[in-house]
């Protein structure tokens, strides 16, 4: 378990629901990854690099709603600027399983 945090610490993390609207291969990434464009409604469109190629095809991801941390500082990954972090959990095989809403949610809604 990680170090205990306060509720105020948790409130600093801005987790939103967004819809993946574009998926591209990312051949310059060190580990297999996709370049994603995610629509957050009024917050706009953000880009993310995601190492999720083991369990998801590009077709699987297109139009999928996912939970994303949107208030990270942008991070350069090879020749790509990643602006947010798609949230997932490692399964027993070490592959990332995406966290997503069980029902459709308006893009940009905040996870509480």
N, CA, C and O atoms as a GROMACS GRO file, in nm:
protein
  448
    1UNK      N    1   0.084  -0.117   0.000
    1UNK     CA    2   0.000   0.000   0.000
    1UNK      C    3   0.089   0.124   0.000
    1UNK      O    4   0.196   0.125   0.061
    2UNK      N    5   0.043   0.228  -0.068
    2UNK     CA    6   0.118   0.354  -0.074
    2UNK      C    7   0.092   0.436   0.051
    2UNK      O    8   0.005   0.404   0.132
    3UNK      N    9   0.169   0.542   0.064
    3UNK     CA   10   0.157   0.632   0.179
    3UNK      C   11   0.017   0.693   0.186
    3UNK      O   12  -0.044   0.725   0.083
    4UNK      N   13  -0.033   0.710   0.305
    4UNK     CA   14  -0.165   0.768   0.327
    4UNK      C   15  -0.166   0.915   0.285
    4UNK      O   16  -0.071   0.988   0.310
    5UNK      N   17  -0.276   0.956   0.220
    5UNK     CA   18  -0.291   1.096   0.180
    5UNK      C   19  -0.418   1.152   0.242
    5UNK      O   20  -0.502   1.079   0.295
    6UNK      N   21  -0.431   1.283   0.233
    6UNK     CA   22  -0.552   1.348   0.284
    6UNK      C   23  -0.655   1.358   0.171
    6UNK      O   24  -0.622   1.340   0.054
    7UNK      N   25  -0.779   1.387   0.208
    7UNK     CA   26  -0.883   1.408   0.109
    7UNK      C   27  -0.847   1.525   0.019
    7UNK      O   28  -0.876   1.524  -0.101
    8UNK      N   29  -0.784   1.626   0.075
    8UNK     CA   30  -0.742   1.743  -0.003
    8UNK      C   31  -0.640   1.703  -0.109
    8UNK      O   32  -0.641   1.756  -0.220
    9UNK      N   33  -0.550   1.608  -0.075
    9UNK     CA   34  -0.454   1.557  -0.174
    9UNK      C   35  -0.529   1.492  -0.291
    9UNK      O   36  -0.497   1.516  -0.407
   10UNK      N   37  -0.629   1.410  -0.258
   10UNK     CA   38  -0.708   1.343  -0.362
   10UNK      C   39  -0.778   1.445  -0.451
   10UNK      O   40  -0.786   1.426  -0.573
   11UNK      N   41  -0.829   1.552  -0.394
   11UNK     CA   42  -0.902   1.653  -0.470
   11UNK      C   43  -0.814   1.724  -0.573
   11UNK      O   44  -0.866   1.785  -0.667
   12UNK      N   45  -0.684   1.717  -0.557
   12UNK     CA   46  -0.592   1.778  -0.654
   12UNK      C   47  -0.589   1.702  -0.786
   12UNK      O   48  -0.554   1.757  -0.890
   13UNK      N   49  -0.626   1.573  -0.782
   13UNK     CA   50  -0.624   1.490  -0.902
   13UNK      C   51  -0.756   1.510  -0.977
   13UNK      O   52  -0.864   1.485  -0.923
   14UNK      N   53  -0.746   1.553  -1.101
   14UNK     CA   54  -0.865   1.579  -1.183
   14UNK      C   55  -0.886   1.462  -1.279
   14UNK      O   56  -0.820   1.453  -1.382
   15UNK      N   57  -0.978   1.372  -1.242
   15UNK     CA   58  -1.007   1.255  -1.324
   15UNK      C   59  -1.138   1.281  -1.397
   15UNK      O   60  -1.240   1.314  -1.336
   16UNK      N   61  -1.135   1.267  -1.528
   16UNK     CA   62  -1.252   1.294  -1.612
   16UNK      C   63  -1.281   1.175  -1.703
   16UNK      O   64  -1.195   1.090  -1.727
   17UNK      N   65  -1.403   1.171  -1.752
   17UNK     CA   66  -1.443   1.072  -1.851
   17UNK      C   67  -1.430   1.135  -1.989
   17UNK      O   68  -1.477   1.246  -2.012
   18UNK      N   69  -1.367   1.062  -2.079
   18UNK     CA   70  -1.352   1.109  -2.216
   18UNK      C   71  -1.372   0.995  -2.314
   18UNK      O   72  -1.362   0.878  -2.277
   19UNK      N   73  -1.399   1.030  -2.439
   19UNK     CA   74  -1.418   0.931  -2.544
   19UNK      C   75  -1.299   0.934  -2.639
   19UNK      O   76  -1.261   1.040  -2.689
   20UNK      N   77  -1.242   0.817  -2.664
   20UNK     CA   78  -1.129   0.806  -2.757
   20UNK      C   79  -1.183   0.826  -2.898
   20UNK      O   80  -1.269   0.750  -2.944
   21UNK      N   81  -1.132   0.928  -2.967
   21UNK     CA   82  -1.182   0.960  -3.101
   21UNK      C   83  -1.081   0.929  -3.212
   21UNK      O   84  -1.115   0.931  -3.330
   22UNK      N   85  -0.956   0.901  -3.173
   22UNK     CA   86  -0.855   0.867  -3.272
   22UNK      C   87  -0.749   0.780  -3.206
   22UNK      O   88  -0.708   0.806  -3.093
   23UNK      N   89  -0.706   0.675  -3.277
   23UNK     CA   90  -0.604   0.583  -3.226
   23UNK      C   91  -0.502   0.561  -3.337
   23UNK      O   92  -0.538   0.524  -3.449
   24UNK      N   93  -0.375   0.583  -3.305
   24UNK     CA   94  -0.267   0.561  -3.402
   24UNK      C   95  -0.158   0.477  -3.339
   24UNK      O   96  -0.135   0.482  -3.218
   25UNK      N   97  -0.089   0.399  -3.423
   25UNK     CA   98   0.028   0.327  -3.376
   25UNK      C   99   0.135   0.428  -3.334
   25UNK      O  100   0.136   0.542  -3.383
   26UNK      N  101   0.224   0.387  -3.244
   26UNK     CA  102   0.330   0.475  -3.195
   26UNK      C  103   0.463   0.400  -3.206
   26UNK      O  104   0.518   0.354  -3.106
   27UNK      N  105   0.515   0.388  -3.329
   27UNK     CA  106   0.636   0.308  -3.351
   27UNK      C  107   0.761   0.361  -3.281
   27UNK      O  108   0.854   0.285  -3.258
   28UNK      N  109   0.766   0.490  -3.248
   28UNK     CA  110   0.886   0.546  -3.183
   28UNK      C  111   0.887   0.526  -3.031
   28UNK      O  112   0.987   0.558  -2.966
   29UNK      N  113   0.778   0.476  -2.973
   29UNK     CA  114   0.774   0.450  -2.829
   29UNK      C  115   0.868   0.333  -2.796
   29UNK      O  116   0.882   0.240  -2.876
   30UNK      N  117   0.931   0.338  -2.677
   30UNK     CA  118   1.021   0.230  -2.635
   30UNK      C  119   0.946   0.099  -2.617
   30UNK      O  120   0.995  -0.007  -2.657
   31UNK      N  121   0.827   0.105  -2.557
   31UNK     CA  122   0.742  -0.013  -2.539
   31UNK      C  123   0.622   0.005  -2.630
   31UNK      O  124   0.581   0.118  -2.656
   32UNK      N  125   0.563  -0.104  -2.679
   32UNK     CA  126   0.446  -0.091  -2.769
   32UNK      C  127   0.337  -0.003  -2.707
   32UNK      O  128   0.297  -0.022  -2.592
   33UNK      N  129   0.290   0.094  -2.786
   33UNK     CA  130   0.192   0.190  -2.736
   33UNK      C  131   0.109   0.244  -2.852
   33UNK      O  132   0.143   0.228  -2.969
   34UNK      N  133   0.000   0.308  -2.815
   34UNK     CA  134  -0.082   0.382  -2.909
   34UNK      C  135  -0.076   0.530  -2.875
   34UNK      O  136  -0.052   0.567  -2.760
   35UNK      N  137  -0.097   0.614  -2.976
   35UNK     CA  138  -0.121   0.756  -2.956
   35UNK      C  139  -0.272   0.774  -2.963
   35UNK      O  140  -0.336   0.736  -3.062
   36UNK      N  141  -0.329   0.833  -2.858
   36UNK     CA  142  -0.474   0.850  -2.850
   36UNK      C  143  -0.510   0.998  -2.855
   36UNK      O  144  -0.436   1.083  -2.805
   37UNK      N  145  -0.624   1.028  -2.915
   37UNK     CA  146  -0.688   1.159  -2.902
   37UNK      C  147  -0.819   1.133  -2.830
   37UNK      O  148  -0.898   1.048  -2.870
   38UNK      N  149  -0.841   1.209  -2.721
   38UNK     CA  150  -0.957   1.185  -2.635
   38UNK      C  151  -1.038   1.312  -2.624
   38UNK      O  152  -0.985   1.420  -2.596
   39UNK      N  153  -1.169   1.300  -2.647
   39UNK     CA  154  -1.262   1.413  -2.643
   39UNK      C  155  -1.318   1.428  -2.502
   39UNK      O  156  -1.380   1.335  -2.449
   40UNK      N  157  -1.296   1.545  -2.441
   40UNK     CA  158  -1.347   1.576  -2.308
   40UNK      C  159  -1.456   1.683  -2.311
   40UNK      O  160  -1.471   1.759  -2.216
   41UNK      N  161  -1.531   1.689  -2.419
   41UNK     CA  162  -1.641   1.786  -2.429
   41UNK      C  163  -1.590   1.928  -2.419
   41UNK      O  164  -1.502   1.968  -2.495
   42UNK      N  165  -1.644   2.005  -2.324
   42UNK     CA  166  -1.608   2.146  -2.307
   42UNK      C  167  -1.460   2.166  -2.274
   42UNK      O  168  -1.407   2.274  -2.296
   43UNK      N  169  -1.393   2.064  -2.220
   43UNK     CA  170  -1.249   2.073  -2.189
   43UNK      C  171  -1.162   2.058  -2.313
   43UNK      O  172  -1.042   2.084  -2.308
   44UNK      N  173  -1.223   2.016  -2.423
   44UNK     CA  174  -1.148   2.002  -2.547
   44UNK      C  175  -1.094   1.861  -2.569
   44UNK      O  176  -1.135   1.765  -2.503
   45UNK      N  177  -1.001   1.851  -2.662
   45UNK     CA  178  -0.940   1.723  -2.700
   45UNK      C  179  -0.797   1.722  -2.648
   45UNK      O  180  -0.723   1.818  -2.665
   46UNK      N  181  -0.759   1.611  -2.586
   46UNK     CA  182  -0.623   1.594  -2.534
   46UNK      C  183  -0.563   1.468  -2.592
   46UNK      O  184  -0.633   1.374  -2.631
   47UNK      N  185  -0.428   1.467  -2.598
   47UNK     CA  186  -0.355   1.353  -2.651
   47UNK      C  187  -0.291   1.274  -2.536
   47UNK      O  188  -0.254   1.330  -2.433
   48UNK      N  189  -0.280   1.142  -2.558
   48UNK     CA  190  -0.217   1.057  -2.458
   48UNK      C  191  -0.145   0.943  -2.528
   48UNK      O  192  -0.190   0.893  -2.631
   49UNK      N  193  -0.033   0.902  -2.471
   49UNK     CA  194   0.036   0.780  -2.513
   49UNK      C  195  -0.005   0.672  -2.413
   49UNK      O  196  -0.001   0.694  -2.292
   50UNK      N  197  -0.044   0.555  -2.464
   50UNK     CA  198  -0.092   0.450  -2.374
   50UNK      C  199  -0.034   0.314  -2.415
   50UNK      O  200  -0.046   0.273  -2.531
   51UNK      N  201   0.027   0.247  -2.320
   51UNK     CA  202   0.084   0.113  -2.344
   51UNK      C  203  -0.024   0.008  -2.318
   51UNK      O  204  -0.021  -0.063  -2.218
   52UNK      N  205  -0.118   0.000  -2.410
   52UNK     CA  206  -0.234  -0.088  -2.394
   52UNK      C  207  -0.254  -0.178  -2.516
   52UNK      O  208  -0.365  -0.223  -2.544
   53UNK      N  209  -0.146  -0.202  -2.590
   53UNK     CA  210  -0.156  -0.278  -2.716
   53UNK      C  211  -0.178  -0.427  -2.695
   53UNK      O  212  -0.221  -0.496  -2.787
   54UNK      N  213  -0.148  -0.480  -2.577
   54UNK     CA  214  -0.162  -0.624  -2.554
   54UNK      C  215  -0.308  -0.669  -2.551
   54UNK      O  216  -0.340  -0.776  -2.602
   55UNK      N  217  -0.394  -0.588  -2.493
   55UNK     CA  218  -0.535  -0.629  -2.478
   55UNK      C  219  -0.632  -0.557  -2.570
   55UNK      O  220  -0.746  -0.600  -2.585
   56UNK      N  221  -0.588  -0.447  -2.632
   56UNK     CA  222  -0.680  -0.365  -2.710
   56UNK      C  223  -0.628  -0.340  -2.851
   56UNK      O  224  -0.511  -0.305  -2.869
   57UNK      N  225  -0.715  -0.359  -2.949
   57UNK     CA  226  -0.682  -0.319  -3.086
   57UNK      C  227  -0.726  -0.174  -3.105
   57UNK      O  228  -0.798  -0.118  -3.021
   58UNK      N  229  -0.683  -0.114  -3.212
   58UNK     CA  230  -0.725   0.023  -3.242
   58UNK      C  231  -0.877   0.029  -3.257
   58UNK      O  232  -0.941   0.126  -3.215
   59UNK      N  233  -0.934  -0.074  -3.317
   59UNK     CA  234  -1.080  -0.078  -3.337
   59UNK      C  235  -1.153  -0.089  -3.203
   59UNK      O  236  -1.258  -0.028  -3.184
   60UNK      N  237  -1.096  -0.168  -3.109
   60UNK     CA  238  -1.156  -0.181  -2.975
   60UNK      C  239  -1.164  -0.046  -2.905
   60UNK      O  240  -1.261  -0.017  -2.835
   61UNK      N  241  -1.062   0.036  -2.924
   61UNK     CA  242  -1.049   0.161  -2.849
   61UNK      C  243  -1.132   0.276  -2.906
   61UNK      O  244  -1.177   0.363  -2.831
   62UNK      N  245  -1.151   0.276  -3.036
   62UNK     CA  246  -1.223   0.386  -3.099
   62UNK      C  247  -1.365   0.397  -3.043
   62UNK      O  248  -1.440   0.300  -3.042
   63UNK      N  249  -1.399   0.516  -2.996
   63UNK     CA  250  -1.530   0.549  -2.936
   63UNK      C  251  -1.551   0.491  -2.797
   63UNK      O  252  -1.663   0.494  -2.746
   64UNK      N  253  -1.447   0.437  -2.734
   64UNK     CA  254  -1.457   0.384  -2.598
   64UNK      C  255  -1.441   0.500  -2.498
   64UNK      O  256  -1.352   0.584  -2.513
   65UNK      N  257  -1.526   0.501  -2.398
   65UNK     CA  258  -1.513   0.600  -2.291
   65UNK      C  259  -1.418   0.546  -2.185
   65UNK      O  260  -1.427   0.430  -2.145
   66UNK      N  261  -1.326   0.631  -2.139
   66UNK     CA  262  -1.225   0.591  -2.042
   66UNK      C  263  -1.211   0.697  -1.934
   66UNK      O  264  -1.250   0.813  -1.953
   67UNK      N  265  -1.155   0.656  -1.819
   67UNK     CA  266  -1.123   0.748  -1.711
   67UNK      C  267  -0.979   0.796  -1.731
   67UNK      O  268  -0.889   0.717  -1.761
   68UNK      N  269  -0.959   0.929  -1.714
   68UNK     CA  270  -0.831   0.989  -1.749
   68UNK      C  271  -0.795   1.099  -1.649
   68UNK      O  272  -0.881   1.179  -1.611
   69UNK      N  273  -0.669   1.102  -1.606
   69UNK     CA  274  -0.619   1.215  -1.527
   69UNK      C  275  -0.582   1.325  -1.626
   69UNK      O  276  -0.495   1.306  -1.711
   70UNK      N  277  -0.650   1.440  -1.614
   70UNK     CA  278  -0.632   1.546  -1.714
   70UNK      C  279  -0.544   1.662  -1.666
   70UNK      O  280  -0.514   1.752  -1.745
   71UNK      N  281  -0.502   1.661  -1.539
   71UNK     CA  282  -0.425   1.777  -1.492
   71UNK      C  283  -0.278   1.747  -1.464
   71UNK      O  284  -0.216   1.809  -1.378
   72UNK      N  285  -0.222   1.650  -1.536
   72UNK     CA  286  -0.077   1.631  -1.534
   72UNK      C  287  -0.012   1.734  -1.625
   72UNK      O  288  -0.073   1.780  -1.721
   73UNK      N  289   0.113   1.770  -1.594
   73UNK     CA  290   0.189   1.852  -1.688
   73UNK      C  291   0.216   1.767  -1.812
   73UNK      O  292   0.242   1.648  -1.799
   74UNK      N  293   0.212   1.827  -1.932
   74UNK     CA  294   0.242   1.750  -2.054
   74UNK      C  295   0.380   1.686  -2.044
   74UNK      O  296   0.472   1.741  -1.984
   75UNK      N  297   0.392   1.567  -2.104
   75UNK     CA  298   0.516   1.490  -2.096
   75UNK      C  299   0.556   1.446  -2.236
   75UNK      O  300   0.477   1.389  -2.311
   76UNK      N  301   0.683   1.473  -2.270
   76UNK     CA  302   0.736   1.434  -2.400
   76UNK      C  303   0.770   1.285  -2.398
   76UNK      O  304   0.847   1.240  -2.314
   77UNK      N  305   0.711   1.209  -2.490
   77UNK     CA  306   0.741   1.067  -2.505
   77UNK      C  307   0.783   1.048  -2.651
   77UNK      O  308   0.701   1.054  -2.742
   78UNK      N  309   0.913   1.025  -2.671
   78UNK     CA  310   0.971   1.021  -2.805
   78UNK      C  311   0.936   1.151  -2.877
   78UNK      O  312   0.970   1.259  -2.828
   79UNK      N  313   0.868   1.143  -2.992
   79UNK     CA  314   0.833   1.264  -3.068
   79UNK      C  315   0.688   1.308  -3.044
   79UNK      O  316   0.630   1.378  -3.127
   80UNK      N  317   0.631   1.268  -2.930
   80UNK     CA  318   0.489   1.290  -2.903
   80UNK      C  319   0.472   1.356  -2.767
   80UNK      O  320   0.538   1.318  -2.670
   81UNK      N  321   0.383   1.456  -2.759
   81UNK     CA  322   0.356   1.523  -2.631
   81UNK      C  323   0.228   1.464  -2.572
   81UNK      O  324   0.119   1.485  -2.626
   82UNK      N  325   0.242   1.391  -2.460
   82UNK     CA  326   0.128   1.332  -2.392
   82UNK      C  327   0.073   1.431  -2.291
   82UNK      O  328   0.147   1.481  -2.206
   83UNK      N  329  -0.057   1.462  -2.300
   83UNK     CA  330  -0.118   1.566  -2.219
   83UNK      C  331  -0.203   1.515  -2.103
   83UNK      O  332  -0.248   1.593  -2.019
   84UNK      N  333  -0.226   1.385  -2.098
   84UNK     CA  334  -0.311   1.327  -1.993
   84UNK      C  335  -0.274   1.181  -1.975
   84UNK      O  336  -0.198   1.124  -2.054
   85UNK      N  337  -0.329   1.119  -1.870
   85UNK     CA  338  -0.296   0.979  -1.838
   85UNK      C  339  -0.423   0.896  -1.832
   85UNK      O  340  -0.509   0.917  -1.746
   86UNK      N  341  -0.435   0.800  -1.923
   86UNK     CA  342  -0.546   0.706  -1.922
   86UNK      C  343  -0.524   0.610  -1.806
   86UNK      O  344  -0.412   0.560  -1.787
   87UNK      N  345  -0.629   0.584  -1.727
   87UNK     CA  346  -0.614   0.504  -1.606
   87UNK      C  347  -0.650   0.358  -1.634
   87UNK      O  348  -0.750   0.327  -1.698
   88UNK      N  349  -0.564   0.270  -1.582
   88UNK     CA  350  -0.587   0.127  -1.596
   88UNK      C  351  -0.529   0.051  -1.479
   88UNK      O  352  -0.465   0.109  -1.391
   89UNK      N  353  -0.553  -0.078  -1.478
   89UNK     CA  354  -0.506  -0.168  -1.373
   89UNK      C  355  -0.432  -0.283  -1.440
   89UNK      O  356  -0.478  -0.336  -1.541
   90UNK      N  357  -0.317  -0.323  -1.384
   90UNK     CA  358  -0.246  -0.439  -1.436
   90UNK      C  359  -0.318  -0.566  -1.394
   90UNK      O  360  -0.351  -0.584  -1.277
   91UNK      N  361  -0.343  -0.655  -1.491
   91UNK     CA  362  -0.402  -0.785  -1.458
   91UNK      C  363  -0.290  -0.881  -1.418
   91UNK      O  364  -0.173  -0.841  -1.412
   92UNK      N  365  -0.323  -1.007  -1.392
   92UNK     CA  366  -0.223  -1.104  -1.346
   92UNK      C  367  -0.117  -1.133  -1.451
   92UNK      O  368  -0.007  -1.177  -1.417
   93UNK      N  369  -0.147  -1.110  -1.578
   93UNK     CA  370  -0.050  -1.130  -1.685
   93UNK      C  371   0.039  -1.007  -1.707
   93UNK      O  372   0.131  -1.011  -1.789
   94UNK      N  373   0.011  -0.899  -1.633
   94UNK     CA  374   0.091  -0.777  -1.649
   94UNK      C  375   0.043  -0.684  -1.758
   94UNK      O  376   0.114  -0.591  -1.795
   95UNK      N  377  -0.076  -0.709  -1.812
   95UNK     CA  378  -0.134  -0.623  -1.914
   95UNK      C  379  -0.226  -0.520  -1.850
   95UNK      O  380  -0.286  -0.547  -1.745
   96UNK      N  381  -0.237  -0.403  -1.911
   96UNK     CA  382  -0.321  -0.297  -1.857
   96UNK      C  383  -0.466  -0.314  -1.902
   96UNK      O  384  -0.494  -0.326  -2.021
   97UNK      N  385  -0.557  -0.317  -1.804
   97UNK     CA  386  -0.701  -0.320  -1.829
   97UNK      C  387  -0.754  -0.180  -1.799
   97UNK      O  388  -0.737  -0.130  -1.688
   98UNK      N  389  -0.817  -0.118  -1.896
   98UNK     CA  390  -0.865   0.019  -1.880
   98UNK      C  391  -0.981   0.027  -1.782
   98UNK      O  392  -1.066  -0.061  -1.776
   99UNK      N  393  -0.983   0.136  -1.704
   99UNK     CA  394  -1.098   0.166  -1.619
   99UNK      C  395  -1.195   0.250  -1.700
   99UNK      O  396  -1.155   0.343  -1.770
  100UNK      N  397  -1.322   0.214  -1.691
  100UNK     CA  398  -1.422   0.287  -1.768
  100UNK      C  399  -1.555   0.284  -1.694
  100UNK      O  400  -1.578   0.202  -1.606
  101UNK      N  401  -1.641   0.375  -1.732
  101UNK     CA  402  -1.773   0.383  -1.672
  101UNK      C  403  -1.858   0.265  -1.718
  101UNK      O  404  -1.843   0.217  -1.830
  102UNK      N  405  -1.948   0.219  -1.632
  102UNK     CA  406  -2.035   0.107  -1.668
  102UNK      C  407  -2.154   0.154  -1.753
  102UNK      O  408  -2.221   0.072  -1.816
  103UNK      N  409  -2.180   0.284  -1.755
  103UNK     CA  410  -2.286   0.343  -1.838
  103UNK      C  411  -2.225   0.463  -1.911
  103UNK      O  412  -2.123   0.517  -1.868
  104UNK      N  413  -2.288   0.504  -2.020
  104UNK     CA  414  -2.237   0.619  -2.095
  104UNK      C  415  -2.247   0.745  -2.012
  104UNK      O  416  -2.347   0.769  -1.944
  105UNK      N  417  -2.142   0.825  -2.017
  105UNK     CA  418  -2.131   0.948  -1.940
  105UNK      C  419  -2.100   1.063  -2.037
  105UNK      O  420  -2.034   1.042  -2.139
  106UNK      N  421  -2.146   1.181  -2.008
  106UNK     CA  422  -2.114   1.299  -2.089
  106UNK      C  423  -1.963   1.323  -2.082
  106UNK      O  424  -1.904   1.323  -1.974
  107UNK      N  425  -1.901   1.344  -2.198
  107UNK     CA  426  -1.757   1.370  -2.203
  107UNK      C  427  -1.720   1.490  -2.116
  107UNK      O  428  -1.785   1.594  -2.121
  108UNK      N  429  -1.615   1.474  -2.038
  108UNK     CA  430  -1.565   1.581  -1.953
  108UNK      C  431  -1.616   1.575  -1.810
  108UNK      O  432  -1.569   1.651  -1.726
  109UNK      N  433  -1.711   1.486  -1.782
  109UNK     CA  434  -1.763   1.476  -1.644
  109UNK      C  435  -1.651   1.431  -1.551
  109UNK      O  436  -1.568   1.348  -1.586
  110UNK      N  437  -1.652   1.488  -1.432
  110UNK     CA  438  -1.547   1.461  -1.333
  110UNK      C  439  -1.582   1.339  -1.248
  110UNK      O  440  -1.697   1.319  -1.208
  111UNK      N  441  -1.480   1.257  -1.223
  111UNK     CA  442  -1.494   1.142  -1.135
  111UNK      C  443  -1.480   1.194  -0.992
  111UNK      O  444  -1.385   1.265  -0.960
  112UNK      N  445  -1.574   1.158  -0.905
  112UNK     CA  446  -1.572   1.205  -0.767
  112UNK      C  447  -1.549   1.089  -0.672
  112UNK      O  448  -1.544   1.108  -0.551
   0.00000   0.00000   0.00000
